[in-house]
């Protein structure tokens, strides 16, 4: 079997908005969003909301974060999105409340059929549940769910779900230990 990319067809795929809206977003993201000052979180949240993202209260998105299609993104209350995080949102990306997606992480909802001569597109959503942490420079594969308080350790490649309260590390990410939360005394 040979690969024949001339037969590649993604006519079935919908970006969710017209080409002109996609181009407008890329222009806004590459200028107003990218060059906004460090602490202008509500300005960036407003831009994301204007383009259809569902952004909760107190969300902090850094100016160097990138969103392919923001209308396919939901971020819950008080979550943080670090520098140079990429939301490759060909499909839905849902981030819960009180989550951290640290710098240089890549959330990838698209891939290709490896055994298809035309290299057909595959998209699957990514879900990051409340209190989870995607540490720095993590790659999250299409279709992955990181459950409540789950942790993807720095520089990991997450190819399968991370259960609630577990820390997974490595390539591919594997169970390391339980995440134990301690009560803070006031």
C-alpha positions as CSV (number, residue, x, y, z in Angstrom):
1,X,0.0,0.0,0.0
2,X,1.3,3.5,-0.9
3,X,0.4,6.8,0.5
4,X,-1.4,9.0,-2.0
5,X,-2.0,12.5,-0.6
6,X,-3.7,13.6,-3.8
7,X,-6.7,11.7,-2.5
8,X,-6.8,13.5,0.9
9,X,-10.3,14.8,1.5
10,X,-11.6,16.7,4.5
11,X,-14.7,18.0,2.8
12,X,-16.7,16.5,5.6
13,X,-14.9,18.6,8.3
14,X,-16.4,21.8,9.6
15,X,-14.2,24.5,11.2
16,X,-17.4,25.8,12.8
17,X,-17.2,29.3,11.2
18,X,-16.8,30.8,7.8
19,X,-13.3,31.2,6.3
20,X,-13.6,35.0,6.8
21,X,-14.3,34.6,10.5
22,X,-11.3,32.2,10.8
23,X,-9.0,34.7,9.0
24,X,-10.3,37.5,11.2
25,X,-9.6,35.5,14.3
26,X,-6.1,34.7,13.2
27,X,-5.5,38.4,12.5
28,X,-6.9,39.4,15.9
29,X,-4.9,36.7,17.7
30,X,-1.7,37.7,15.9
31,X,-2.0,41.3,16.9
32,X,-4.4,42.6,19.6
33,X,-4.3,39.3,21.6
34,X,-0.6,38.6,21.2
35,X,0.7,42.1,21.9
36,X,-1.6,42.8,24.9
37,X,0.1,43.5,28.2
38,X,0.8,40.8,30.7
39,X,-2.0,41.6,33.1
40,X,-4.7,42.2,30.5
41,X,-6.5,38.9,31.2
42,X,-10.0,40.3,30.9
43,X,-9.2,41.9,27.6
44,X,-8.0,38.6,26.2
45,X,-10.9,36.8,27.7
46,X,-13.3,39.3,26.0
47,X,-11.6,38.7,22.6
48,X,-12.0,34.9,23.1
49,X,-15.6,35.3,24.0
50,X,-16.3,37.6,21.0
51,X,-15.1,34.7,18.9
52,X,-17.3,32.2,20.6
53,X,-15.1,30.7,23.4
54,X,-16.9,30.0,26.6
55,X,-14.6,31.5,29.3
56,X,-15.4,31.4,33.0
57,X,-14.8,34.0,35.7
58,X,-11.2,34.7,36.8
59,X,-9.6,32.9,33.9
60,X,-6.0,33.9,33.2
61,X,-4.9,33.3,29.6
62,X,-1.4,34.5,28.7
63,X,-0.9,36.6,25.6
64,X,1.3,34.0,23.8
65,X,-1.3,31.2,24.1
66,X,-2.8,30.2,20.7
67,X,-6.2,29.0,19.8
68,X,-6.9,27.5,16.4
69,X,-10.7,27.8,16.6
70,X,-11.7,29.5,19.9
71,X,-15.4,28.7,19.3
72,X,-14.5,25.1,20.1
73,X,-13.0,25.9,23.5
74,X,-14.5,26.1,27.0
75,X,-12.5,27.1,30.1
76,X,-14.1,27.0,33.5
77,X,-13.7,29.5,36.4
78,X,-10.3,30.4,37.8
79,X,-8.2,28.3,35.4
80,X,-4.8,29.4,34.1
81,X,-3.5,29.0,30.5
82,X,0.3,29.5,30.4
83,X,2.7,31.1,27.9
84,X,3.0,29.4,24.5
85,X,0.2,26.9,25.2
86,X,-1.4,25.7,22.0
87,X,-5.1,24.7,21.7
88,X,-5.2,22.9,18.4
89,X,-9.0,22.9,18.6
90,X,-10.1,21.1,15.4
91,X,-12.5,19.5,17.9
92,X,-13.8,20.6,21.3
93,X,-11.3,21.3,24.1
94,X,-13.0,21.6,27.5
95,X,-11.0,22.8,30.5
96,X,-12.7,22.7,33.9
97,X,-12.5,25.1,36.8
98,X,-9.3,25.6,38.8
99,X,-7.2,23.9,36.2
100,X,-3.6,24.8,35.1
101,X,-2.3,24.2,31.6
102,X,1.3,25.2,31.9
103,X,3.7,26.8,29.4
104,X,4.5,25.2,26.1
105,X,1.9,22.5,26.4
106,X,0.1,21.4,23.2
107,X,-3.5,20.1,23.3
108,X,-4.0,18.3,20.0
109,X,-7.5,17.3,18.9
110,X,-6.5,16.3,15.3
111,X,-4.5,13.5,13.8
112,X,-4.6,11.2,10.7
113,X,-5.6,7.6,9.9
114,X,-2.2,5.8,9.8
115,X,-3.5,2.9,7.6
116,X,-5.4,5.1,5.2
117,X,-3.6,5.7,1.8
118,X,-5.2,9.2,1.7
119,X,-4.1,9.9,5.3
120,X,-7.7,10.9,6.4
121,X,-8.2,13.4,9.2
122,X,-9.4,12.2,12.6
123,X,-10.6,14.6,15.3
124,X,-11.5,13.8,18.9
125,X,-12.2,16.2,21.9
126,X,-9.9,16.7,24.8
127,X,-11.4,17.1,28.3
128,X,-9.5,18.4,31.4
129,X,-11.7,18.1,34.5
130,X,-11.8,20.4,37.5
131,X,-8.5,20.8,39.5
132,X,-6.3,19.0,36.9
133,X,-2.8,20.2,36.0
134,X,-1.1,19.8,32.7
135,X,2.5,20.7,33.6
136,X,4.9,22.4,31.3
137,X,5.7,21.1,27.8
138,X,3.1,18.3,27.8
139,X,1.6,16.9,24.6
140,X,-2.1,15.8,25.0
141,X,-3.3,13.4,22.3
142,X,-6.8,13.6,20.7
143,X,-9.6,11.9,22.7
144,X,-7.8,12.1,26.1
145,X,-9.6,13.0,29.3
146,X,-7.7,14.1,32.4
147,X,-10.0,13.5,35.3
148,X,-10.5,15.6,38.5
149,X,-7.2,16.5,40.2
150,X,-5.2,14.4,37.6
151,X,-1.7,15.6,36.8
152,X,0.2,15.2,33.5
153,X,3.9,15.6,34.6
154,X,6.3,18.0,32.8
155,X,7.4,16.9,29.3
156,X,5.0,14.0,29.2
157,X,3.1,12.7,26.3
158,X,-0.5,11.8,27.3
159,X,-1.9,9.1,25.0
160,X,-4.6,7.8,27.3
161,X,-6.9,9.1,30.0
162,X,-5.5,10.0,33.4
163,X,-7.8,8.9,36.3
164,X,-8.9,11.2,39.0
165,X,-6.2,12.1,41.6
166,X,-3.4,10.4,39.8
167,X,0.0,11.7,38.6
168,X,1.2,10.4,35.3
169,X,4.6,11.1,33.8
170,X,6.8,10.2,30.8
171,X,6.6,9.1,27.2
172,X,4.0,7.7,27.1
173,X,2.7,9.0,30.4
174,X,2.3,6.3,33.0
175,X,1.1,6.2,36.6
176,X,3.6,7.6,39.1
177,X,1.6,8.1,42.3
178,X,-1.5,9.4,43.8
179,X,-2.0,13.2,44.2
180,X,-2.6,13.9,47.8
181,X,-4.3,17.2,48.6
182,X,-3.7,18.8,52.0
183,X,-6.1,21.1,53.8
184,X,-4.7,24.6,54.3
185,X,-5.2,26.0,57.7
186,X,-6.5,29.6,57.8
